[in-house]
Amino acid sequence: MNSHVRPYDHAVDYDRIDRFLVDVYEPGGVLDNWLEPRWEYMHSHPLIVGTPIGDFGVAEENGEVLGIVHFEAAPAFVFLQVRPGFDDLEEPLVDWAEARFGGMSRSLGRRVLGIFAPEMNTTRREILAGRGFVRHPDLDEPHSWYPLDRPIPQLPLPDGFHLQSLADENDLAKVGQVLWRGFNHEGPVPADDADDRKMMQRAPHFRRDLNVVAVAPSGDYAAYAGIWVVPENRVAYVEPVATDPTYRRMGLGTAAVLETLRRAAAEGAEVAWVGSGIPFYRSMGFTHRFTNELWLRELDM
C-alpha cells in the first residue's frame, strides 16, 4: 500500500476534496475527474447516509491532495479522481479499492467490485484489465455537453403550464412528488421524503433560483430540472431531471432544462455537462463527448 494514501476524514477532507475538484478541472471536451457539484450532490443525497465513507482513500503529499478513491452510493462501484500529471497514483488507488471496496450489486444480483475509467484513461484501463477486470458496457456512464455560447431556444408550453424556480415557490411535497414519480418509483411518496429534500437543499452550493419546475394548471410540479454552477470553472452540471409520467411527451422536461441552461449562462457558465447520453438530451442539443467505462470483477460469495 502506498504510504501516501490514507483514510478519508470527512470533517477535514470534504472541503479539501471539493477544492481539489475545482482546481483540477480542465476545459475541453472530456472530464478526467468529476465536476465539483457531483461530489457535493453525492454528500447531500440520502443514499450516502450510513455508508462507510471513512473507507475512502486520500492520496496526498506535503499536505496537497493528489487524488481520492471513493464510491458514490454503495461500495460496489468505485471512482478515482487523480490530479493531472500523477498517473503513478492510479496503481495505489486501485490497490486501496481492491482492499476495501466491493459488495452486492442489486442491478447485477451478485457481489462485484466495479471501478470506473474514462475511455481516454489508458493507464487505468490497462491496470484494471491486467488485474482481471472486464468492461461492463451496460453500466457505462456516457457524458454529454451543451456549449452555452449560442442562443438557447425557448419552447412554447401547453396552455395553462408555466415555468418557475424554487425561489418562487419551494413546496417540498410537490418536489418530492415529481421526483419520486419522475424516476419511476412505485407507490406513494415516502413519509420522510420532505426531510430528505431538506437535506439535499442544504448542500453548500444548492441554489433555489437555478432549480426550475414546470407547473401544471393544477399547481402540481409536472417536471423538474436542477443545475449547479461552478463560477471558478465557468461550468454547469445538470442534475436532477425528471418528469411526472402523467405529463410526459409534452415538452415540459425539455423546456425546464433549457431554462436552467439560460440561467447558468447568465451566471457566466460557458458549458453545461450531464451524465447521460439518452435521446432526451440529444434532442435539445447536448452532444456526447466521452464515456466513463465500468470495469468489473466478480467477488466470491
C-alpha positions as CSV (number, residue, x, y, z in Angstrom):
1,M,0.0,0.0,0.0
2,N,1.4,3.4,-1.0
3,S,2.2,5.4,2.1
4,H,0.7,8.5,0.6
5,V,-2.8,7.0,0.6
6,R,-4.7,7.4,3.9
7,P,-8.3,7.0,5.1
8,Y,-10.7,9.9,4.4
9,D,-11.7,12.1,7.3
10,H,-14.9,13.8,6.4
11,A,-14.6,16.6,8.9
12,V,-11.2,17.6,7.5
13,D,-11.3,16.3,3.9
14,Y,-14.7,17.2,2.5
15,D,-13.8,20.8,1.7
16,R,-10.3,19.9,0.6
17,I,-11.6,17.4,-2.0
18,D,-14.3,19.9,-3.0
19,R,-11.5,22.5,-3.7
20,F,-9.3,19.8,-5.3
21,L,-12.0,19.1,-7.9
22,V,-12.4,22.8,-8.7
23,D,-8.6,23.0,-9.1
24,V,-8.1,20.0,-11.4
25,Y,-10.9,20.9,-13.8
26,E,-9.6,21.4,-17.3
27,P,-11.8,23.0,-20.0
28,G,-12.3,20.8,-23.1
29,G,-14.4,18.0,-24.4
30,V,-13.6,15.4,-21.8
31,L,-13.6,15.2,-18.0
32,D,-10.8,13.3,-16.4
33,N,-12.3,13.8,-13.0
34,W,-15.7,14.6,-11.5
35,L,-17.1,18.1,-11.6
36,E,-17.3,19.6,-8.1
37,P,-21.1,19.5,-8.0
38,R,-21.3,15.8,-8.3
39,W,-19.2,15.5,-5.1
40,E,-21.4,17.9,-3.4
41,Y,-24.6,16.3,-4.6
42,M,-23.4,12.9,-3.5
43,H,-22.8,14.1,0.0
44,S,-26.3,15.8,0.2
45,H,-28.1,12.7,-1.1
46,P,-29.9,10.4,1.4
47,L,-28.2,7.4,-0.2
48,I,-24.9,8.4,1.4
49,V,-26.3,8.1,4.9
50,G,-24.9,5.2,6.8
51,T,-22.4,4.2,4.2
52,P,-18.7,3.7,5.2
53,I,-17.3,6.9,3.7
54,G,-14.3,6.6,6.1
55,D,-13.1,3.9,3.8
56,F,-12.4,6.4,1.0
57,G,-8.7,6.8,0.4
58,V,-7.0,10.1,0.0
59,A,-3.6,10.4,-1.8
60,E,-1.6,13.4,-0.7
61,E,2.0,14.7,-0.5
62,N,3.2,17.5,1.7
63,G,-0.4,18.4,2.5
64,E,-1.5,18.7,-1.1
65,V,-4.4,16.4,-2.3
66,L,-3.3,14.5,-5.3
67,G,-6.2,12.0,-5.6
68,I,-9.1,10.1,-4.0
69,V,-10.7,6.8,-4.4
70,H,-14.3,6.6,-3.3
71,F,-17.8,5.2,-4.1
72,E,-20.9,7.3,-4.8
73,A,-23.8,5.5,-3.1
74,A,-22.6,2.0,-2.4
75,P,-19.1,0.3,-2.1
76,A,-19.7,-2.0,-5.1
77,F,-18.9,0.8,-7.6
78,V,-15.8,2.9,-7.2
79,F,-14.4,6.1,-8.7
80,L,-10.9,7.6,-8.8
81,Q,-10.1,11.3,-9.1
82,V,-6.4,12.0,-9.8
83,R,-4.6,15.3,-10.3
84,P,-3.3,15.5,-13.9
85,G,0.4,14.5,-14.1
86,F,0.2,12.0,-11.3
87,D,-0.6,8.8,-13.2
88,D,1.7,6.9,-10.8
89,L,-1.1,7.2,-8.2
90,E,-3.5,5.1,-10.3
91,E,-2.0,1.8,-9.1
92,P,-2.0,2.5,-5.4
93,L,-5.6,3.9,-5.6
94,V,-6.7,0.8,-7.3
95,D,-4.9,-1.2,-4.6
96,W,-6.9,0.7,-2.0
97,A,-10.2,0.0,-3.8
98,E,-9.4,-3.8,-4.0
99,A,-8.6,-3.9,-0.3
100,R,-11.6,-2.0,1.0
101,F,-14.5,-1.9,-1.6
102,G,-16.8,-4.2,-3.3
103,G,-20.2,-5.7,-2.5
104,M,-23.6,-6.9,-3.7
105,S,-24.9,-5.1,-6.7
106,R,-28.7,-5.2,-6.8
107,S,-28.8,-4.5,-10.5
108,L,-26.5,-7.4,-11.3
109,G,-27.6,-9.7,-8.5
110,R,-24.1,-10.7,-7.4
111,R,-21.1,-9.4,-5.5
112,V,-18.7,-7.4,-7.6
113,L,-16.1,-4.7,-7.5
114,G,-16.6,-2.2,-10.2
115,I,-14.1,0.6,-11.0
116,F,-14.9,3.4,-13.5
117,A,-12.3,4.5,-16.0
118,P,-12.8,7.3,-18.6
119,E,-12.3,5.9,-22.0
120,M,-9.3,8.1,-22.6
121,N,-7.5,7.0,-19.4
122,T,-5.4,4.2,-20.9
123,T,-3.3,3.9,-17.8
124,R,-6.3,2.9,-15.6
125,R,-7.9,0.7,-18.2
126,E,-4.6,-1.2,-18.6
127,I,-4.3,-1.6,-14.8
128,L,-7.8,-2.9,-14.5
129,A,-7.5,-5.3,-17.5
130,G,-4.3,-6.7,-16.0
131,R,-6.0,-7.4,-12.7
132,G,-8.8,-9.4,-14.3
133,F,-11.4,-6.6,-14.5
134,V,-13.7,-6.8,-17.6
135,R,-15.6,-3.9,-19.0
136,H,-19.3,-4.0,-18.5
137,P,-20.8,-1.6,-21.2
138,D,-24.4,-1.9,-19.9
139,L,-23.4,0.2,-16.8
140,D,-21.1,2.7,-18.5
141,E,-21.6,6.4,-17.9
142,P,-22.0,8.5,-21.1
143,H,-21.2,12.2,-20.7
144,S,-22.6,14.9,-22.9
145,W,-22.2,18.7,-23.0
146,Y,-24.0,21.8,-24.2
147,P,-21.9,24.8,-25.1
148,L,-23.6,27.9,-23.8
149,D,-22.1,30.4,-26.3
150,R,-25.1,30.1,-28.6
151,P,-28.8,31.1,-28.4
152,I,-30.8,28.8,-26.2
153,P,-34.2,28.1,-27.6
154,Q,-37.3,28.9,-25.5
155,L,-40.0,26.4,-26.1
156,P,-43.7,27.2,-26.0
157,L,-45.6,25.5,-23.2
158,P,-49.0,23.9,-23.4
159,D,-51.9,26.1,-22.3
160,G,-52.1,26.6,-18.6
161,F,-48.5,25.5,-17.8
162,H,-45.7,27.8,-16.8
163,L,-42.0,27.7,-15.6
164,Q,-40.8,29.0,-12.3
165,S,-37.9,28.3,-10.0
166,L,-37.8,27.1,-6.4
167,A,-37.0,30.6,-5.4
168,D,-40.6,31.4,-6.4
169,E,-42.1,28.5,-4.5
170,N,-40.3,25.7,-2.8
171,D,-43.1,23.2,-2.0
172,L,-41.2,20.2,-0.8
173,A,-44.2,17.9,-1.1
174,K,-44.5,18.8,-4.8
175,V,-40.8,18.5,-5.3
176,G,-40.9,15.0,-3.7
177,Q,-43.9,14.0,-5.8
178,V,-42.4,15.0,-9.2
179,L,-39.0,13.4,-8.5
180,W,-40.5,10.2,-6.9
181,R,-42.9,9.6,-9.8
182,G,-40.5,11.0,-12.4
183,F,-37.8,8.4,-11.5
184,N,-40.5,5.7,-11.9
185,H,-40.8,4.7,-8.2
186,E,-44.0,2.9,-7.4
187,G,-46.4,3.6,-4.6
188,P,-46.8,6.7,-2.6
189,V,-44.0,9.2,-1.8
190,P,-42.2,8.0,1.5
191,A,-43.3,9.8,4.6
192,D,-39.8,11.0,5.3
193,D,-39.3,12.4,1.8
194,A,-39.6,16.0,2.9
195,D,-36.7,15.5,5.4
196,D,-34.6,14.1,2.5
197,R,-35.4,17.1,0.3
198,K,-34.3,19.4,3.1
199,M,-31.1,17.5,3.4
200,M,-30.4,17.9,-0.3
201,Q,-31.2,21.6,-0.4
202,R,-28.7,22.2,2.4
203,A,-25.9,21.4,0.0
204,P,-23.5,24.4,0.2
205,H,-23.9,25.5,-3.4
206,F,-27.6,24.5,-4.0
207,R,-29.5,27.5,-5.4
208,R,-33.2,27.6,-5.5
209,D,-33.2,30.1,-8.3
210,L,-31.3,27.7,-10.6
211,N,-33.8,24.8,-10.0
212,V,-36.7,25.1,-12.3
213,V,-40.1,23.3,-12.3
214,A,-42.8,23.2,-15.0
215,V,-46.1,23.9,-13.1
216,A,-49.3,22.2,-14.3
217,P,-52.7,24.1,-14.2
218,S,-53.5,22.2,-11.0
219,G,-50.4,23.7,-9.4
220,D,-48.6,20.4,-9.3
221,Y,-45.0,20.3,-10.4
222,A,-45.0,18.4,-13.7
223,A,-41.3,18.4,-14.5
224,Y,-38.1,19.3,-12.6
225,A,-34.7,20.4,-13.8
226,G,-31.8,21.2,-11.5
227,I,-28.5,22.7,-12.4
228,W,-25.3,23.6,-10.4
229,V,-22.8,26.3,-11.4
230,V,-19.1,26.4,-10.6
231,P,-18.2,30.0,-11.1
232,E,-14.4,29.4,-10.8
233,N,-14.6,26.9,-13.7
234,R,-17.3,28.6,-15.7
235,V,-19.1,25.3,-16.0
236,A,-22.5,23.9,-15.1
237,Y,-23.7,20.4,-14.1
238,V,-27.3,19.3,-14.9
239,E,-28.8,17.2,-12.0
240,P,-31.5,16.0,-11.3
241,V,-34.1,16.0,-14.1
242,A,-37.4,14.2,-14.1
243,T,-40.9,14.5,-15.5
244,D,-44.0,13.0,-13.8
245,P,-45.3,10.2,-16.1
246,T,-48.7,12.0,-16.3
247,Y,-47.1,14.9,-18.1
248,R,-44.5,13.2,-20.4
249,R,-44.2,13.9,-24.1
250,M,-45.4,17.5,-23.7
251,G,-42.0,19.1,-23.9
252,L,-42.1,20.2,-20.3
253,G,-38.8,18.5,-19.2
254,T,-37.0,19.9,-22.2
255,A,-38.4,23.4,-21.5
256,A,-37.3,23.2,-17.9
257,V,-33.8,22.0,-18.7
258,L,-33.3,24.8,-21.3
259,E,-34.4,27.3,-18.8
260,T,-31.8,26.1,-16.3
261,L,-29.2,26.4,-19.1
262,R,-30.2,30.0,-19.7
263,R,-29.8,30.8,-16.0
264,A,-26.4,29.0,-15.9
265,A,-25.2,31.0,-18.9
266,A,-26.4,34.2,-17.2
267,E,-24.2,33.2,-14.2
268,G,-21.1,33.0,-16.5
269,A,-21.1,29.3,-17.3
270,E,-19.6,28.5,-20.7
271,V,-20.6,24.9,-21.0
272,A,-23.1,22.5,-19.2
273,W,-22.5,18.8,-18.7
274,V,-24.9,16.0,-18.0
275,G,-24.0,12.4,-17.1
276,S,-26.2,10.9,-19.7
277,G,-26.4,10.3,-23.5
278,I,-30.1,9.5,-23.8
279,P,-32.1,10.9,-26.8
280,F,-33.9,13.3,-24.4
281,Y,-30.7,15.3,-24.1
282,R,-29.5,14.9,-27.6
283,S,-32.8,16.2,-28.9
284,M,-32.3,19.5,-27.2
285,G,-28.7,20.0,-28.4
286,F,-26.5,18.1,-26.0
287,T,-23.6,16.2,-27.7
288,H,-22.0,13.0,-26.5
289,R,-18.3,13.7,-25.6
290,F,-16.9,10.6,-23.8
291,T,-17.8,7.5,-21.8
292,N,-16.8,6.7,-18.3
293,E,-16.4,2.9,-18.6
294,L,-17.3,0.5,-15.8
295,W,-14.8,-2.3,-15.4
296,L,-16.0,-5.2,-13.2
297,R,-14.5,-8.2,-11.3
298,E,-16.8,-10.7,-9.6
299,L,-16.1,-11.4,-6.0
300,D,-16.5,-14.6,-4.0
301,M,-19.9,-15.1,-2.4
